[in-house]
Amino acid sequence: MARASKLLTEEIVKQAQKGLETLGQNGMIALKLKAIISAKKHGLTTVADVFGTTKATLISWIKRMDESLEQLNIQPGRGRKSVLGLEEEMTVKDWLSSNSQLTIDQVKIKIEEEMGKYIGRSTVHRLMKKLSFSCITPRPKHHKQDAETLQEAKKKS
């Protein structure tokens, strides 16, 4: 068996056992707690192989366990980088400010032609929402609708 880890103390193992009793046997946190408990007996490398993680990941779980049980939750990632930079977003904002009739497809085509970057329709829509613009479409008018009758109805109501 390999050398015992200095991080994996009896106190942490007891804390993991208490957490496992309160949480139950199911869930991602329970799986991590089981790995911490079994690492005390079988060693970090063996447990990492069995659980399909790396030794470094197991060590980070032990360190986070030392802080609190809630730290074992899945941490948020860094997210995806935006295709357009801040200057390019401001250019799109200027386009939308100067011409309020631009559609999502027109903005998409304009970005492809002028900036040379391909982005999808939903990305353009998210960008418009981020820039505080909305895609407003007028209500359709029926071809048989009479304009005079409509004006009279508006005056009466």
Backbone as ProteinMPNN parsed JSONL, in Angstrom:
{"seq_chain_A": "MARASKLLTEEIVKQAQKGLETLGQNGMIALKLKAIISAKKHGLTTVADVFGTTKATLISWIKRMDESLEQLNIQPGRGRKSVLGLEEEMTVKDWLSSNSQLTIDQVKIKIEEEMGKYIGRSTVHRLMKKLSFSCITPRPKHHKQDAETLQEAKKKS", "coords_chain_A": {"N_chain_A": [[0.843, -1.19, 0.0], [0.411, 2.293, -0.609], [1.992, 5.324, 0.583], [0.456, 7.008, 3.332], [-1.877, 9.681, 3.015], [-1.363, 13.047, 4.022], [-3.386, 14.827, 4.08], [-5.706, 13.379, 4.422], [-7.224, 12.877, 7.111], [-8.353, 11.367, 10.22], [-10.41, 12.856, 11.226], [-11.542, 14.09, 8.966], [-12.477, 11.822, 7.625], [-14.401, 10.919, 9.426], [-16.135, 13.083, 9.354], [-16.954, 12.858, 6.696], [-18.315, 10.421, 6.835], [-20.436, 11.103, 8.541], [-21.691, 13.012, 6.941], [-22.45, 11.371, 4.827], [-24.328, 9.772, 6.097], [-26.345, 11.65, 6.635], [-26.997, 12.621, 4.073], [-27.595, 10.356, 2.575], [-27.289, 7.482, 0.363], [-27.319, 8.051, -2.316], [-26.559, 10.156, -5.135], [-24.313, 12.719, -6.351], [-22.643, 13.983, -4.491], [-22.662, 12.122, -2.431], [-21.305, 10.036, -3.686], [-18.751, 11.144, -3.906], [-18.155, 11.396, -1.192], [-18.071, 8.703, -0.444], [-15.826, 7.936, -1.879], [-13.856, 9.408, -0.567], [-13.947, 8.249, 1.984], [-13.242, 5.57, 1.415], [-10.702, 5.986, 0.438], [-9.099, 6.321, 2.618], [-8.67, 3.747, 3.568], [-7.825, 2.209, 1.314], [-6.069, 3.738, -0.207], [-5.118, 6.608, -2.211], [-4.519, 6.436, -5.008], [-5.515, 3.929, -5.849], [-8.266, 4.175, -5.259], [-8.895, 6.338, -6.871], [-8.545, 5.181, -9.4], [-10.592, 3.238, -9.328], [-12.914, 4.802, -9.068], [-12.79, 6.198, -11.372], [-11.524, 8.655, -11.696], [-8.949, 11.17, -11.401], [-5.988, 11.211, -9.362], [-5.405, 13.745, -8.478], [-7.907, 14.986, -8.631], [-9.287, 13.628, -6.633], [-7.797, 14.445, -4.417], [-8.429, 17.163, -4.461], [-11.144, 16.994, -3.792], [-10.923, 16.105, -1.159], [-9.637, 18.296, 0.028], [-11.615, 20.267, -0.342], [-13.602, 19.122, 1.187], [-12.604, 19.491, 3.681], [-13.123, 22.17, 4.11], [-16.026, 22.597, 3.909], [-19.065, 20.661, 3.691], [-20.743, 21.45, 1.653], [-19.067, 22.39, -0.284], [-18.485, 20.312, -1.929], [-20.295, 20.202, -3.945], [-21.067, 20.383, -7.463], [-19.001, 22.559, -9.139], [-19.356, 25.755, -10.765], [-18.471, 26.197, -14.221], [-16.073, 27.826, -16.414], [-17.396, 28.832, -18.554], [-18.413, 29.631, -21.928], [-16.432, 31.274, -24.361], [-17.154, 34.403, -25.894], [-17.931, 34.902, -29.317], [-17.921, 37.337, -30.565], [-16.206, 40.367, -29.941], [-16.014, 43.1, -27.517], [-15.922, 45.573, -28.867], [-16.996, 44.851, -31.329], [-19.546, 44.109, -30.567], [-20.517, 46.604, -29.823], [-20.544, 47.816, -32.288], [-22.574, 46.364, -33.548], [-24.64, 47.187, -31.912], [-24.775, 49.887, -32.635], [-25.637, 49.575, -35.298], [-28.198, 48.504, -34.864], [-29.359, 50.598, -33.464], [-29.388, 52.645, -35.326], [-30.96, 51.615, -37.377], [-33.945, 50.451, -36.876], [-35.431, 48.496, -38.026], [-34.054, 46.22, -38.628], [-33.743, 42.738, -39.019], [-33.236, 39.545, -37.346], [-31.985, 37.781, -39.104], [-30.943, 39.581, -40.987], [-29.103, 41.002, -39.427], [-27.388, 38.92, -38.799], [-26.355, 38.235, -41.343], [-25.087, 40.637, -41.946], [-23.095, 40.701, -39.977], [-21.582, 38.508, -40.787], [-20.695, 39.389, -43.304], [-19.349, 41.885, -42.837], [-17.711, 41.5, -40.581], [-16.699, 39.012, -40.837], [-17.28, 36.774, -39.325], [-18.947, 33.85, -38.357], [-22.022, 33.359, -36.922], [-24.815, 31.862, -35.26], [-28.452, 32.075, -35.61], [-29.771, 32.06, -33.115], [-27.746, 32.917, -31.453], [-27.4, 35.513, -32.35], [-29.864, 36.507, -31.582], [-29.679, 36.278, -28.773], [-27.603, 38.088, -28.402], [-28.862, 40.442, -29.203], [-30.779, 40.654, -27.171], [-29.051, 40.952, -25.015], [-28.002, 43.43, -25.581], [-30.134, 44.988, -25.041], [-32.178, 45.145, -26.937], [-35.127, 44.259, -28.723], [-36.879, 41.803, -30.632], [-39.339, 42.853, -32.276], [-42.391, 42.309, -33.791], [-44.906, 43.532, -35.976], [-48.469, 43.308, -35.495], [-50.29, 41.177, -37.623], [-52.302, 42.325, -40.378], [-55.509, 41.803, -41.582], [-56.397, 41.188, -44.976], [-58.904, 42.006, -45.76], [-59.631, 43.897, -43.976], [-61.173, 46.872, -42.94], [-60.146, 50.174, -42.918], [-61.527, 52.499, -42.096], [-63.658, 51.535, -40.511], [-62.199, 50.436, -38.467], [-61.035, 52.707, -37.29], [-63.355, 53.978, -36.315], [-64.167, 52.105, -34.402], [-62.07, 52.304, -32.608], [-62.481, 54.908, -31.667], [-64.913, 54.646, -30.329], [-64.34, 52.897, -28.246]], "CA_chain_A": [[0.0, 0.0, 0.0], [1.168, 3.536, -0.743], [2.124, 6.178, 1.754], [-0.812, 7.635, 3.729], [-1.952, 11.103, 2.699], [-1.438, 13.929, 5.191], [-4.673, 15.523, 4.022], [-6.79, 12.47, 4.767], [-7.158, 12.617, 8.55], [-9.503, 10.661, 10.809], [-11.479, 13.854, 11.382], [-12.196, 14.258, 7.667], [-13.195, 10.58, 7.34], [-15.602, 10.929, 10.285], [-17.022, 14.11, 8.794], [-17.515, 12.282, 5.471], [-19.28, 9.399, 7.24], [-21.629, 11.817, 9.035], [-22.337, 13.596, 5.77], [-23.058, 10.279, 4.07], [-25.522, 9.368, 6.837], [-27.39, 12.663, 6.485], [-27.391, 12.762, 2.666], [-28.037, 9.105, 1.978], [-26.312, 6.804, -0.488], [-27.464, 8.446, -3.714], [-26.179, 11.503, -5.52], [-22.914, 12.958, -6.684], [-21.895, 14.285, -3.266], [-22.507, 10.848, -1.723], [-20.254, 9.306, -4.381], [-17.485, 11.753, -3.507], [-17.926, 11.041, 0.211], [-17.657, 7.298, -0.435], [-14.447, 7.891, -2.372], [-12.994, 9.925, 0.503], [-13.914, 7.248, 3.048], [-12.487, 4.395, 0.977], [-9.311, 6.366, 0.21], [-8.372, 6.144, 3.876], [-8.314, 2.342, 3.709], [-7.211, 1.611, 0.13], [-5.095, 4.621, -0.846], [-5.666, 7.557, -3.184], [-4.363, 5.988, -6.394], [-6.434, 2.82, -6.09], [-9.63, 4.695, -5.249], [-9.049, 7.174, -8.072], [-8.733, 4.266, -10.527], [-11.9, 2.589, -9.219], [-13.969, 5.792, -9.288], [-12.644, 6.768, -12.714], [-11.042, 10.034, -11.629], [-7.514, 11.256, -11.194], [-5.567, 11.382, -7.968], [-5.508, 15.181, -8.195], [-9.317, 15.273, -8.385], [-9.599, 13.082, -5.31], [-7.161, 15.334, -3.442], [-9.214, 18.411, -4.399], [-12.356, 16.685, -3.03], [-10.544, 16.046, 0.261], [-9.394, 19.681, 0.463], [-12.906, 20.957, -0.243], [-14.319, 18.496, 2.295], [-12.068, 20.105, 4.895], [-13.791, 23.465, 4.283], [-17.417, 22.298, 4.262], [-19.696, 19.618, 2.877], [-21.354, 22.104, 0.486], [-18.045, 22.643, -1.298], [-18.401, 19.16, -2.824], [-21.228, 20.372, -5.065], [-20.408, 20.648, -8.736], [-18.66, 23.97, -9.239], [-19.624, 26.292, -12.101], [-17.316, 26.266, -15.112], [-15.676, 29.161, -16.858], [-18.311, 29.272, -19.592], [-17.911, 29.68, -23.294], [-16.004, 32.596, -24.784], [-17.989, 35.012, -26.91], [-17.314, 34.993, -30.636], [-17.752, 38.767, -30.843], [-15.581, 41.156, -28.893], [-16.778, 44.238, -27.016], [-16.021, 46.576, -29.936], [-17.91, 44.338, -32.342], [-20.901, 44.205, -30.0], [-20.917, 48.01, -29.902], [-20.847, 48.068, -33.702], [-23.909, 45.804, -33.774], [-25.571, 48.073, -31.203], [-24.938, 51.066, -33.489], [-26.475, 49.167, -36.427], [-29.575, 48.36, -34.406], [-29.854, 51.922, -33.074], [-29.625, 53.465, -36.518], [-32.015, 51.016, -38.195], [-34.737, 49.608, -35.982], [-36.142, 47.492, -38.805], [-33.18, 45.086, -38.915], [-34.189, 41.458, -38.481], [-32.156, 38.692, -36.869], [-31.262, 37.277, -40.273], [-30.186, 40.677, -41.591], [-27.956, 41.268, -38.552], [-26.512, 37.762, -38.969], [-25.679, 38.386, -42.632], [-24.225, 41.809, -41.854], [-21.935, 40.297, -39.179], [-20.772, 37.621, -41.631], [-20.069, 40.145, -44.394], [-18.46, 42.953, -42.401], [-16.755, 41.072, -39.558], [-16.13, 37.737, -41.232], [-17.509, 35.78, -38.283], [-20.218, 33.155, -38.519], [-22.749, 33.021, -35.699], [-26.16, 31.381, -35.543], [-29.591, 32.971, -35.37], [-30.051, 32.172, -31.681], [-26.684, 33.737, -30.865], [-27.74, 36.905, -32.684], [-31.01, 36.869, -30.743], [-29.152, 36.487, -27.415], [-26.837, 39.33, -28.452], [-29.831, 41.542, -29.228], [-31.342, 40.765, -25.83], [-27.987, 41.475, -24.156], [-27.864, 44.855, -25.9], [-31.427, 45.601, -24.694], [-33.043, 45.289, -28.104], [-36.031, 43.119, -28.854], [-37.332, 41.522, -31.984], [-40.771, 43.126, -32.239], [-43.048, 42.221, -35.094], [-46.252, 44.107, -35.899], [-49.587, 42.374, -35.652], [-50.699, 41.114, -39.028], [-53.605, 42.901, -40.708], [-56.239, 41.003, -42.556], [-56.492, 41.921, -46.239], [-60.25, 42.546, -45.907], [-59.907, 44.82, -42.877], [-61.523, 48.215, -43.382], [-59.455, 51.148, -42.081], [-62.501, 53.428, -41.518], [-64.365, 50.826, -39.441], [-61.237, 50.288, -37.378], [-60.927, 54.011, -36.623], [-64.595, 54.178, -35.574], [-64.142, 51.2, -33.249], [-61.119, 52.862, -31.652], [-63.092, 56.087, -31.053], [-65.994, 54.215, -29.444], [-63.858, 52.19, -27.053]], "C_chain_A": [[0.881, 1.244, 0.0], [1.178, 4.301, 0.574], [0.8, 6.864, 2.048], [-0.755, 9.131, 3.458], [-2.066, 11.922, 3.983], [-2.781, 14.655, 5.244], [-5.81, 14.681, 4.574], [-6.669, 12.063, 6.233], [-8.403, 11.867, 9.006], [-10.702, 11.603, 10.93], [-12.259, 14.037, 10.073], [-13.0, 13.011, 7.32], [-14.478, 10.515, 8.171], [-16.626, 11.942, 9.771], [-17.691, 13.593, 7.52], [-18.561, 11.223, 5.801], [-20.567, 10.03, 7.765], [-22.406, 12.426, 7.873], [-23.048, 12.549, 4.941], [-24.323, 9.778, 4.754], [-26.658, 10.357, 6.64], [-27.903, 12.76, 5.047], [-28.005, 11.499, 2.091], [-26.99, 8.586, 1.015], [-26.333, 7.27, -1.936], [-26.997, 9.871, -3.944], [-24.685, 11.638, -5.725], [-22.084, 13.241, -5.44], [-21.663, 13.003, -2.481], [-21.404, 10.01, -2.371], [-18.875, 9.837, -3.989], [-17.146, 11.405, -2.061], [-17.474, 9.585, 0.335], [-16.198, 7.162, -0.889], [-13.483, 8.358, -1.29], [-12.845, 8.888, 1.613], [-13.056, 6.049, 2.639], [-11.023, 4.716, 0.694], [-8.477, 6.211, 1.473], [-7.872, 4.711, 4.005], [-7.474, 1.823, 2.539], [-6.173, 2.485, -0.556], [-5.722, 5.452, -1.959], [-5.619, 7.027, -4.614], [-5.356, 4.891, -6.738], [-7.869, 3.314, -6.194], [-9.883, 5.557, -6.477], [-9.264, 6.303, -9.306], [-10.118, 3.647, -10.511], [-13.029, 3.571, -9.546], [-13.852, 6.501, -10.633], [-12.26, 8.231, -12.708], [-9.524, 10.023, -11.532], [-7.224, 11.435, -9.715], [-5.701, 12.849, -7.56], [-6.954, 15.582, -7.899], [-9.725, 14.803, -7.005], [-8.998, 13.955, -4.208], [-7.943, 16.64, -3.332], [-10.53, 18.186, -3.655], [-12.058, 16.681, -1.531], [-10.31, 17.455, 0.794], [-10.697, 20.446, 0.628], [-13.738, 20.406, 0.903], [-13.87, 19.099, 3.611], [-12.749, 21.437, 5.179], [-15.241, 23.272, 4.725], [-17.963, 21.253, 3.303], [-20.297, 20.2, 1.6], [-20.353, 22.364, -0.63], [-17.892, 21.477, -2.274], [-19.409, 19.217, -3.963], [-20.443, 20.656, -6.332], [-20.233, 22.152, -8.885], [-18.962, 24.484, -10.644], [-18.338, 26.398, -12.915], [-17.013, 27.688, -15.538], [-16.604, 29.703, -17.925], [-17.639, 29.328, -20.943], [-17.545, 31.11, -23.648], [-16.918, 33.103, -25.895], [-17.223, 35.111, -28.23], [-17.014, 36.448, -30.974], [-17.118, 39.465, -29.652], [-16.464, 42.333, -28.5], [-16.967, 45.309, -28.094], [-17.014, 46.139, -31.007], [-19.359, 44.376, -31.854], [-21.409, 45.644, -30.066], [-21.24, 48.406, -31.336], [-22.246, 47.557, -34.031], [-24.962, 46.683, -33.096], [-25.822, 49.338, -32.013], [-25.825, 50.759, -34.693], [-27.94, 49.122, -36.013], [-30.186, 49.703, -33.997], [-30.205, 52.758, -34.294], [-30.756, 52.913, -37.382], [-32.796, 50.029, -37.334], [-35.477, 48.498, -36.714], [-35.29, 46.263, -39.145], [-33.722, 43.816, -38.251], [-32.971, 40.662, -38.016], [-31.318, 38.194, -38.048], [-30.415, 38.365, -40.928], [-28.951, 41.014, -40.758], [-26.924, 40.155, -38.71], [-25.698, 37.892, -40.251], [-24.688, 39.545, -42.593], [-22.955, 41.496, -41.051], [-21.004, 39.416, -40.012], [-20.008, 38.415, -42.683], [-19.028, 41.133, -43.883], [-17.397, 42.51, -41.415], [-16.111, 39.736, -39.89], [-16.292, 36.64, -40.19], [-18.89, 35.179, -38.458], [-20.805, 32.87, -37.153], [-24.177, 32.649, -36.082], [-27.232, 32.401, -35.21], [-29.841, 33.151, -33.872], [-28.976, 32.993, -30.974], [-26.936, 35.206, -31.144], [-28.896, 37.374, -31.803], [-30.563, 37.128, -29.307], [-28.363, 37.789, -27.337], [-27.777, 40.529, -28.435], [-30.459, 41.745, -27.847], [-30.329, 41.362, -24.861], [-27.812, 42.982, -24.345], [-29.15, 45.637, -25.656], [-32.269, 45.958, -25.916], [-33.945, 44.067, -28.16], [-36.464, 42.992, -30.299], [-38.851, 41.665, -31.99], [-41.32, 43.046, -33.654], [-44.453, 42.805, -34.967], [-47.312, 43.028, -36.036], [-50.002, 42.346, -37.113], [-52.097, 41.714, -39.227], [-54.253, 42.047, -41.783], [-56.45, 41.833, -43.821], [-57.89, 42.522, -46.462], [-60.595, 43.576, -44.829], [-60.121, 46.237, -43.419], [-60.913, 49.226, -42.409], [-60.444, 52.091, -41.402], [-63.254, 52.776, -40.35], [-63.46, 50.663, -38.228], [-61.101, 51.587, -36.597], [-62.172, 54.307, -35.789], [-64.623, 53.313, -34.304], [-63.188, 51.717, -32.186], [-61.71, 54.059, -30.943], [-64.165, 55.687, -30.049], [-65.473, 53.554, -28.169], [-63.003, 53.023, -26.172]], "O_chain_A": [[1.979, 1.231, 0.556], [0.475, 3.967, 1.528], [0.091, 7.263, 1.123], [0.28, 9.77, 3.646], [-2.775, 11.54, 4.913], [-3.249, 15.045, 6.314], [-6.77, 15.214, 5.131], [-6.082, 11.03, 6.553], [-9.38, 11.752, 8.267], [-11.851, 11.196, 10.759], [-13.486, 14.126, 10.081], [-14.098, 13.123, 6.775], [-15.522, 10.101, 7.668], [-17.828, 11.679, 9.76], [-18.869, 13.863, 7.289], [-19.585, 11.133, 5.123], [-21.662, 9.551, 7.469], [-23.634, 12.358, 7.834], [-24.129, 12.803, 4.408], [-25.284, 9.402, 4.084], [-27.812, 9.954, 6.493], [-29.098, 12.957, 4.823], [-28.854, 11.574, 1.203], [-25.922, 9.181, 0.868], [-25.443, 6.914, -2.708], [-27.04, 10.697, -3.033], [-23.901, 10.779, -5.321], [-20.943, 12.788, -5.341], [-20.584, 12.81, -1.922], [-20.647, 9.342, -1.667], [-17.945, 9.062, -3.768], [-15.987, 11.149, -1.737], [-16.59, 9.275, 1.134], [-15.44, 6.365, -0.338], [-12.414, 7.773, -1.114], [-11.746, 8.674, 2.123], [-12.239, 5.569, 3.425], [-10.184, 3.816, 0.708], [-7.268, 5.991, 1.394], [-6.768, 4.484, 4.498], [-6.516, 1.079, 2.749], [-5.453, 1.993, -1.426], [-6.718, 5.058, -2.567], [-6.595, 7.163, -5.352], [-5.971, 4.92, -7.804], [-8.603, 2.924, -7.102], [-10.967, 5.511, -7.058], [-10.075, 6.642, -10.167], [-10.759, 3.538, -11.556], [-13.99, 3.209, -10.226], [-14.709, 7.308, -10.993], [-12.629, 8.974, -13.619], [-8.9, 8.962, -11.579], [-8.107, 11.768, -8.925], [-6.069, 13.152, -6.425], [-7.206, 16.414, -7.028], [-10.436, 15.509, -6.289], [-9.633, 14.175, -3.176], [-8.107, 17.17, -2.233], [-10.995, 19.085, -2.954], [-12.844, 17.191, -0.733], [-10.742, 17.774, 1.902], [-10.879, 21.179, 1.6], [-14.501, 21.145, 1.525], [-14.658, 19.208, 4.551], [-12.938, 21.805, 6.338], [-15.634, 23.735, 5.796], [-17.391, 20.999, 2.243], [-20.355, 19.519, 0.576], [-20.737, 22.54, -1.787], [-17.254, 21.617, -3.318], [-19.38, 18.369, -4.855], [-19.3, 21.111, -6.283], [-21.19, 22.919, -8.773], [-18.839, 23.735, -11.614], [-17.263, 26.655, -12.374], [-17.637, 28.636, -15.063], [-16.61, 30.907, -18.183], [-16.436, 29.097, -21.069], [-18.254, 32.049, -23.285], [-17.393, 32.33, -26.728], [-16.02, 35.372, -28.247], [-15.992, 36.758, -31.586], [-17.453, 39.187, -28.5], [-17.531, 42.54, -29.078], [-18.048, 45.885, -28.217], [-17.778, 46.952, -31.527], [-20.279, 44.641, -32.628], [-22.588, 45.879, -30.332], [-22.113, 49.242, -31.569], [-23.014, 48.236, -34.712], [-26.044, 46.896, -33.643], [-26.955, 49.816, -32.077], [-26.666, 51.575, -35.072], [-28.812, 49.634, -36.715], [-31.386, 49.919, -34.164], [-31.195, 53.489, -34.296], [-31.443, 53.683, -38.054], [-32.349, 48.906, -37.1], [-36.091, 47.644, -36.075], [-35.743, 45.37, -39.862], [-34.106, 43.823, -37.081], [-31.829, 41.051, -38.258], [-30.089, 38.189, -37.987], [-29.299, 38.102, -41.374], [-27.881, 41.279, -41.306], [-25.722, 40.419, -38.75], [-24.485, 37.683, -40.242], [-23.588, 39.451, -43.137], [-21.87, 41.964, -41.396], [-19.783, 39.561, -39.95], [-18.83, 38.159, -42.931], [-17.933, 41.212, -44.438], [-16.299, 43.066, -41.397], [-15.098, 39.365, -39.297], [-15.523, 35.679, -40.175], [-19.872, 35.887, -38.678], [-20.173, 32.221, -36.32], [-24.681, 33.083, -37.118], [-26.963, 33.444, -34.613], [-30.094, 34.265, -33.413], [-29.268, 33.688, -30.0], [-26.713, 36.053, -30.279], [-28.9, 38.512, -31.335], [-31.013, 38.089, -28.685], [-28.436, 38.509, -26.341], [-27.525, 41.514, -27.74], [-30.648, 42.88, -27.409], [-30.679, 42.169, -23.999], [-27.513, 43.711, -23.399], [-29.248, 46.809, -26.021], [-32.985, 46.959, -25.916], [-33.578, 42.983, -27.706], [-36.418, 43.947, -31.075], [-39.567, 40.696, -31.736], [-40.779, 43.641, -34.585], [-45.12, 42.592, -33.954], [-47.075, 41.971, -36.62], [-50.057, 43.389, -37.765], [-52.957, 41.618, -38.351], [-53.618, 41.634, -42.753], [-56.657, 43.044, -43.744], [-58.043, 43.444, -47.262], [-61.722, 44.069, -44.776], [-59.349, 46.727, -44.244], [-61.144, 49.139, -41.203], [-60.236, 52.457, -40.246], [-63.46, 53.41, -39.316], [-63.921, 50.746, -37.09], [-61.057, 51.567, -35.367], [-62.064, 54.83, -34.68], [-65.063, 53.773, -33.25], [-63.46, 51.587, -30.993], [-61.484, 54.235, -29.746], [-64.305, 56.336, -29.012], [-66.112, 53.649, -27.121], [-62.534, 52.548, -25.137]]}, "name": "protein", "num_of_chains": 1, "seq": "MARASKLLTEEIVKQAQKGLETLGQNGMIALKLKAIISAKKHGLTTVADVFGTTKATLISWIKRMDESLEQLNIQPGRGRKSVLGLEEEMTVKDWLSSNSQLTIDQVKIKIEEEMGKYIGRSTVHRLMKKLSFSCITPRPKHHKQDAETLQEAKKKS"}
